[in-house]
Amino acid sequence: MQTEIDFTRPLTHRENNAESQAIFDGNVDHFSKQCKLVYRLLKQGERLTTTYALINHGIGDLRRRIKDLKDVYKVPGIKSQYVNGRFKEWYITNTDR
């Protein structure tokens, strides 16, 4: 199933203090671009960990971008599993791409 995601919808999020909210608001375009990148990588079959995403793609908080994809953009089929019981990796299965 090929899903088209509307990345024109702005990210909205409420932080727990004014300073954090100002940082989020000042970086929302950057976060949206990272969401697009994460979604593209997952659709290409990559399995992403936080370390891999940071080192190879410059994504500073993969966990947050995954949450944005699920909650804001309603991307279906993002799954995760623990590798060696130590760290989590995220992926989309062939049937979800």
GISUL-V246996 format. One record per residue. N is the residue number from 1. OMEGA is omega in whole degrees, 0 to 359 (* if undefined). Layout:
BEGIN
n	omega
N	OMEGA
N	OMEGA
END
This chain:
BEGIN
n	omega
1	180
2	181
3	174
4	182
5	179
6	180
7	175
8	177
9	184
10	173
11	174
12	183
13	178
14	176
15	185
16	174
17	187
18	181
19	178
20	179
21	179
22	177
23	178
24	182
25	180
26	183
27	186
28	178
29	178
30	180
31	179
32	178
33	178
34	176
35	178
36	180
37	180
38	180
39	179
40	180
41	179
42	179
43	178
44	177
45	179
46	173
47	189
48	168
49	181
50	181
51	180
52	181
53	180
54	185
55	188
56	184
57	177
58	180
59	188
60	181
61	182
62	181
63	180
64	180
65	176
66	179
67	176
68	180
69	181
70	189
71	185
72	186
73	175
74	178
75	179
76	167
77	176
78	183
79	177
80	174
81	177
82	177
83	181
84	180
85	188
86	183
87	185
88	170
89	181
90	182
91	171
92	180
93	181
94	182
95	181
96	184
97	*
END
